Amino acid sequence: MENKSINLKELLSKVLQLPIERIKGNIGAETCSQWDSISHIDIIARLEKELSEDIPTEEVGDLDSFISIKTFLENKGWKTY
């Protein structure tokens, strides 16, 4: 079985242009001014590239926080750090 992992904190840190230490469980669109609609699209596009698959449109809106993305990835069998 393939071991799939993604450095979610690093991905979000790069897109949001925040220190990696600020990427914690509660960070998301409602708590971070840098997480606007443009950065959200960038986050989704980078996730799709890492996953090598499209994220269903109906799920994109729900992936609006570190925790929701982490849960989504782990449910798909990815290890996040």
C-alpha positions in Angstrom: 0.0 0.0 0.0 1.3 3.4 -1.0 2.2 5.7 1.9 0.6 9.1 1.0 1.5 12.1 3.0 1.2 15.9 2.7 2.6 18.8 4.6 -0.6 20.6 5.0 0.8 23.2 7.4 3.5 24.1 4.8 1.0 24.3 2.0 -1.3 26.7 3.9 1.7 28.7 5.2 2.9 29.3 1.6 -0.6 30.2 0.2 -1.6 32.4 3.2 1.9 33.9 3.5 2.0 33.2 7.3 4.7 31.7 9.5 4.1 27.9 9.8 3.7 28.3 13.5 0.4 30.2 12.9 -1.1 27.3 11.0 -3.1 25.6 13.7 -6.4 23.8 14.2 -8.5 26.9 14.4 -7.2 28.7 11.4 -9.6 29.1 8.5 -11.6 31.5 6.4 -13.5 32.9 9.4 -10.5 33.4 11.6 -7.8 34.5 9.1 -8.1 37.6 6.9 -5.5 36.2 4.4 -7.8 33.3 3.7 -10.0 35.0 1.1 -11.7 33.6 -2.0 -8.5 33.9 -4.1 -6.4 32.1 -1.5 -9.1 29.5 -1.1 -9.0 28.7 -4.8 -5.2 28.5 -4.6 -5.4 26.1 -1.6 -7.9 23.8 -3.5 -5.8 23.9 -6.7 -2.6 22.9 -4.7 -4.5 20.1 -2.9 -5.8 18.8 -6.2 -2.2 18.8 -7.6 -1.0 16.9 -4.5 -3.9 14.4 -4.7 -3.6 14.0 -8.4 -7.4 14.2 -8.6 -10.2 16.8 -8.6 -12.0 17.6 -5.4 -15.7 17.4 -6.0 -17.2 20.9 -6.4 -19.8 20.2 -3.7 -17.0 19.6 -1.2 -14.8 22.6 -2.0 -16.9 25.1 0.1 -16.6 22.9 3.1 -12.8 22.8 3.0 -12.5 26.2 4.6 -10.2 25.5 7.6 -7.1 23.6 8.6 -9.2 21.1 10.5 -11.7 20.5 7.7 -9.0 20.0 5.1 -7.0 17.7 7.5 -10.1 15.6 8.1 -10.9 15.4 4.4 -7.4 14.3 3.5 -7.2 11.7 6.4 -10.6 10.3 5.3 -9.0 9.8 1.8 -6.1 7.9 3.4 -3.5 10.7 3.5 -1.3 11.4 6.5 -1.0 15.1 7.2 1.6 17.0 9.1 
